[in-house]
Amino acid sequence: MRPLFVSRYPQNQSKDLIKWLQSIPNNYLHFGDFDFAGIGIYLNEYKKYLTDKAMFLIPENIEKFIANLEIQHYTIIKKKLLNKKKSTKIN
């Protein structure tokens, strides 16, 4: 496979991208975010118009990837809260 990477930005021109993708024989592999907004973009902006030509890329290790992100997110929040407590202490 020789992929061609395209961007949906600027968003107001994504209709041109959809028309082009519909006109070529190639399948479309969506490399998007794994949150509700990212899945919504795939379903509402691509899958809806490209139907069977569109697929969402889901890595084999997605569970491990998400678990790692949750740990990183928790660590960042914990550090921010600790820093906030330190900065609000009255001596």
N, C-alpha and C positions, 0 to 999 in steps of 0.2 A: 504494500500500500504506500502511496506517495501522498500524504495529506497536504491540504492547502488550508491554512489557518485564516479565518476571517473574524472580524469583530462586528458586533451589533451596534457599535457607537459610531456616529451619533444616532441616538434612538429614533429620531424622526426620519431617518433614511433606511431603517430596517426593512421597510416594505420593498425597497429596491433589491435588497439582499434576498428576501423571500422569493421574489419573482425570478431572480437569477437562479436560485437553488432549484426552483420548480422547473426551470427550463433545461437544466443539465441532467444527464443520466446518473450522475454520482449520488451515492447516499450521503446523508448528513449525520455526522457524529458530534453531538453536543457535549462540549467540555465546560460544564457550568458549576455553579456553587451547589452545595448539598444542603442548603437551608430551604425554607418554604418559598422564599422569594425566587431563588435560583431555579427551583423545580417548577414554579409558576411561570417563569420566563420560558422555560423549555416547552411546557405544555401549551401555553397560550400564544406564544409567538412563533414557535417552530413546528411542533408535532401537529398542531391544529391544521396547518397548511401543507405540511410535507408528508403527513400520515405515515405510510410504511417506509418512506425513505429516511425518516428521522429516528435516531437512537440516542439515548443518554448514556454517556460514558460513566460506568461505575467500576472503579478499580476492584480487583479481587480482594484486597485487604482493607476495604472500606470500614469495617468494624474497628479494626486496629487504628486506622487513621482518625476516625471520629473520637475514639477513646483517648487518643493522644491529644487531640485538640481540646477535649474537655479538661484534661489534666492541666494543659498549658493555660487555658482560660481561668481555671480555678486559681492557679499560681499567680497570675497577673492580678486578679481581683484581690486575692489575699495580700499581696504586696501593696496595692493601692490603699487598702483599708488600714494596714499597719502604718503606712506613711502618713495617712490622714490622722490617725490617733496620735502619732508622734508630734505632728505639727499643731494639734489643738491642745496639747498639754499646757497647763499653766504652772509655771515654776514659782 
